[in-house]
């Protein structure tokens, strides 16, 4: 049965250790379930048995990638409440297009590389105040793992995060 699946790339240990406490603190402070730091590479409603073989094949061809952060930002969309916007990456676009080439029946995914720091409905003034007080380094982040997640209903509200589950995980090791 089709449900919402997402393909995430995850930061390496050192970068994960830098972002995780920020996400955990914001989630605790604003009543949101914790989630791993990540950039969404692809997301759609699809049967897991269709997506997994594609990622099984492609992930072995991909190497760790470095993404440069552009800014710390906020917005009204739940998936971009507070986030680190990453510079566009031709490599990520190529990966996304490779997935879509193998899955022509699914809708195209709009790639917008960012690392969300919290998923919560917050007012503009509150988001701006929090954004101005965060101590998040704008730097190059290295991503060396990939996950397929069942994200169920997507993200209609922050409570849904509790239902997300990792289906597969890969190390990006191709040379």
C-alpha angles and dihedrals in degrees: 000000000000119000132157113292127186132194112212133187113212130208122251120261098272094046092042089053089053096049101036098070091050092051093044093050093048092046091050093045096048101035099252125138113251119258133182120262107260149143115233109233097178138357136177146128105279142135111267091228089063098047101041098062090050093051091042088060099040102040091064089060095053128088128203111287131212118218122191117222115233105186148335107250146163138206145170095260112100093227090053103038093130120353150151107246112216125210114257113272122208087200093058090046089053091050092049091049091050090055092048092048088059092045106043092160095065126082117263114262120228105229112217107161112215139133110233115218099191137359108217140119105255131164121252094251092049093048091049093049093049092045090053092051100046120111101213119145118235100217144114112301122201118218116199107160136058130202136191111214134188100225093180108204094006113238111319089142136358093255090070089071088078088065096052115109135184112242099180139358130202136187113226102230110144115127 
